[in-house]
Amino acid sequence: MAVGTRSVPVRRQILVVDDAEGIRTYLKNLLSLKGYDVLLAPDGATALETLQQGAAPEVAILDIMMPGMDGLELLRRMKELRPEIPVIMLSVVGKAGTIVEAMNLGAADYLNKPFEEEELEIALQKLLETESLRAETEQLRERLREHEELSKEPFLWASEKMQRIHEILSQVADADVTVLIHGESGVGKEVIARTTHELSDRVKGPFVKVNCAALPEELLESELFGYERGAFTGASARKAGKFEIADGGTMFLDEIGEMSAPLQAKLLQVLQDGEFSRLGGQADVHVDVRVVAATNRNLEEMVAQGEFREDLYYRLNVVNVFVPPLRERREEIPVFVEHFVRVYALKYNRDVPGISDRLMQGFLQYAWPGNVRELENMVKRIVVLQNEDAIADEIFKARATEPARPTVEQIVDEMDPMDDSISLREISKRASRDAEREALRRVLYQTNWNRKKAAKILDVSYKTLLQKIKECGLTD
């Protein structure tokens, strides 16, 4: 009988450098139990020798405060010898300047001593996931080339999440129904709207955009529906509104949640009957327009609060498209960077700058509150200045200046010494509450506010997590 061979899973290797034997032993036991192969070095010279002899750890953990060659000097030499190895620095609380310097030298992350097991595990998972993202970059570039005929912005469809959105748009493009696009500012909602138009039978007609938040109510009404001569002071001639201009094509109403109640009623009439009257006019104007709307607000909540018409909401929300934030589709970042570098180098007649691995790693770990628009602006600045240092400082300082966990000493110092009600129980309760808030904030930050993942890490129900977020006053 033939005997089959069983493949043995490869254990990921981690290098730990710390002059304290107790820390080395603790980390070796902890990481070994979690399935890692651990290399130990008591000082910088031994660590460099280990690397020179061919060791290939996927992550290195360095203590900053070591005699002789300290952690910063070791980090500098490691980046010269093996720049591809991501490094986690171990620091004491209050050394923000040292952490900033470490980030500038290429450190991928840091932990304050003493740290919890979960903090280390999250940091390692984040770095290993980042390395996996790098491996996917070439696949994304290939996918980008395959989809160059999809739209004027083919790079946007490089990931699976965005491809699924494109499939939805392809299915509904010719149905001529209204489409409601929602997502955070800067995620690319206008591109989605334009693609809807380009895939439809209306592609030969106009695509007209109006930002409902950019104009006051009176001007927005005349902009959308036009006006007759004499409708108001200065109206010396009839003017066609955007709906008339968009006849036979697509009207894109951006920031629809900012539209006032009277204009919502007039828009509802257009959607129901395809007609409206100009400002100051009596006759109805008939148009054939497809409406695509976008918002970064929660329209359902606005409906519940009486801020948005329910009947209009259901008219707009025939097809609902949610565009996820950039932090939930990080695999696209290298593709976006490559695209924006080419575009702005050509536009401003600059050389195409190379984005360093260090900065790309920072990009992959940054939270991107401004989404694709923020990334585009950062790349534009790099191209114009022909230097990435300023952007790198912003990225790494944003991560290095996280608030430190409050200590018991700080809690006692903040309490009123004249208050007779101070008790050990109260101090313990306060410290526990602050520690819980800090742990929750760190996990949410590390998971980029993926609440389901955070609940799993913290071993609580999703409902409990949401309640804790509310109690702690945390916001993403």
TAMOFEN-V539559 format. One record per residue. RES is the residue in three letters. BURIAL is + if it has 24 or more other C-alpha atoms within 12 Angstrom, else -. Layout:
res->[RES	RES]
burial->[BURIAL	BURIAL]
//
This chain:
res->[MET	ALA	VAL	GLY	THR	ARG	SER	VAL	PRO	VAL	ARG	ARG	GLN	ILE	LEU	VAL	VAL	ASP	ASP	ALA	GLU	GLY	ILE	ARG	THR	TYR	LEU	LYS	ASN	LEU	LEU	SER	LEU	LYS	GLY	TYR	ASP	VAL	LEU	LEU	ALA	PRO	ASP	GLY	ALA	THR	ALA	LEU	GLU	THR	LEU	GLN	GLN	GLY	ALA	ALA	PRO	GLU	VAL	ALA	ILE	LEU	ASP	ILE	MET	MET	PRO	GLY	MET	ASP	GLY	LEU	GLU	LEU	LEU	ARG	ARG	MET	LYS	GLU	LEU	ARG	PRO	GLU	ILE	PRO	VAL	ILE	MET	LEU	SER	VAL	VAL	GLY	LYS	ALA	GLY	THR	ILE	VAL	GLU	ALA	MET	ASN	LEU	GLY	ALA	ALA	ASP	TYR	LEU	ASN	LYS	PRO	PHE	GLU	GLU	GLU	GLU	LEU	GLU	ILE	ALA	LEU	GLN	LYS	LEU	LEU	GLU	THR	GLU	SER	LEU	ARG	ALA	GLU	THR	GLU	GLN	LEU	ARG	GLU	ARG	LEU	ARG	GLU	HIS	GLU	GLU	LEU	SER	LYS	GLU	PRO	PHE	LEU	TRP	ALA	SER	GLU	LYS	MET	GLN	ARG	ILE	HIS	GLU	ILE	LEU	SER	GLN	VAL	ALA	ASP	ALA	ASP	VAL	THR	VAL	LEU	ILE	HIS	GLY	GLU	SER	GLY	VAL	GLY	LYS	GLU	VAL	ILE	ALA	ARG	THR	THR	HIS	GLU	LEU	SER	ASP	ARG	VAL	LYS	GLY	PRO	PHE	VAL	LYS	VAL	ASN	CYS	ALA	ALA	LEU	PRO	GLU	GLU	LEU	LEU	GLU	SER	GLU	LEU	PHE	GLY	TYR	GLU	ARG	GLY	ALA	PHE	THR	GLY	ALA	SER	ALA	ARG	LYS	ALA	GLY	LYS	PHE	GLU	ILE	ALA	ASP	GLY	GLY	THR	MET	PHE	LEU	ASP	GLU	ILE	GLY	GLU	MET	SER	ALA	PRO	LEU	GLN	ALA	LYS	LEU	LEU	GLN	VAL	LEU	GLN	ASP	GLY	GLU	PHE	SER	ARG	LEU	GLY	GLY	GLN	ALA	ASP	VAL	HIS	VAL	ASP	VAL	ARG	VAL	VAL	ALA	ALA	THR	ASN	ARG	ASN	LEU	GLU	GLU	MET	VAL	ALA	GLN	GLY	GLU	PHE	ARG	GLU	ASP	LEU	TYR	TYR	ARG	LEU	ASN	VAL	VAL	ASN	VAL	PHE	VAL	PRO	PRO	LEU	ARG	GLU	ARG	ARG	GLU	GLU	ILE	PRO	VAL	PHE	VAL	GLU	HIS	PHE	VAL	ARG	VAL	TYR	ALA	LEU	LYS	TYR	ASN	ARG	ASP	VAL	PRO	GLY	ILE	SER	ASP	ARG	LEU	MET	GLN	GLY	PHE	LEU	GLN	TYR	ALA	TRP	PRO	GLY	ASN	VAL	ARG	GLU	LEU	GLU	ASN	MET	VAL	LYS	ARG	ILE	VAL	VAL	LEU	GLN	ASN	GLU	ASP	ALA	ILE	ALA	ASP	GLU	ILE	PHE	LYS	ALA	ARG	ALA	THR	GLU	PRO	ALA	ARG	PRO	THR	VAL	GLU	GLN	ILE	VAL	ASP	GLU	MET	ASP	PRO	MET	ASP	ASP	SER	ILE	SER	LEU	ARG	GLU	ILE	SER	LYS	ARG	ALA	SER	ARG	ASP	ALA	GLU	ARG	GLU	ALA	LEU	ARG	ARG	VAL	LEU	TYR	GLN	THR	ASN	TRP	ASN	ARG	LYS	LYS	ALA	ALA	LYS	ILE	LEU	ASP	VAL	SER	TYR	LYS	THR	LEU	LEU	GLN	LYS	ILE	LYS	GLU	CYS	GLY	LEU	THR	ASP]
burial->[-	-	-	-	-	-	-	-	-	-	-	-	+	+	+	+	+	+	+	-	-	-	+	+	-	-	+	+	-	-	+	-	-	-	-	+	+	+	+	+	+	+	+	+	+	+	+	+	-	+	+	-	-	-	+	+	+	+	+	+	+	+	+	+	+	+	-	-	+	+	+	+	+	+	+	+	+	+	+	-	-	+	+	+	+	+	+	+	+	+	+	-	+	-	+	+	-	+	+	+	+	+	+	+	+	+	+	+	+	+	+	+	-	-	+	-	-	+	+	+	+	+	+	+	+	+	+	+	+	+	+	-	+	+	-	-	+	-	-	+	+	-	+	+	-	-	-	-	-	+	+	-	+	+	+	+	+	+	+	-	-	+	+	-	+	+	-	+	+	-	-	+	+	-	-	+	+	+	+	+	+	+	+	+	+	+	+	+	+	+	+	+	+	+	+	+	+	+	+	+	-	+	+	-	-	+	+	+	+	+	+	+	-	-	-	-	-	-	-	+	+	+	+	+	+	+	+	+	-	-	-	-	-	-	-	-	-	-	+	+	+	+	+	+	+	+	+	+	+	+	+	+	+	+	+	+	+	+	+	+	-	-	+	+	-	+	+	+	-	+	+	+	-	-	-	+	+	+	+	-	-	-	-	-	+	-	+	+	+	+	+	+	+	+	+	+	+	+	+	-	-	-	-	-	-	-	-	+	+	-	-	+	+	-	+	+	+	-	+	+	+	+	+	+	+	+	+	+	+	+	+	+	+	+	+	+	+	+	+	+	+	+	+	+	+	-	-	-	-	-	-	+	+	-	+	-	+	+	+	+	+	+	+	+	+	+	+	+	-	-	+	+	+	+	+	+	-	+	+	+	+	+	+	+	-	+	-	+	+	-	+	+	+	-	+	+	+	+	+	+	-	+	-	+	+	-	-	-	-	-	+	-	-	-	-	-	-	-	-	-	-	-	-	-	-	-	-	-	-	+	+	-	-	+	-	-	+	+	+	+	+	+	+	+	+	+	+	+	+	+	+	-	-	+	+	-	+	+	-	-	-	-	-	-	+	-	-	+	+	-	-	-	-	-	-	-]
//
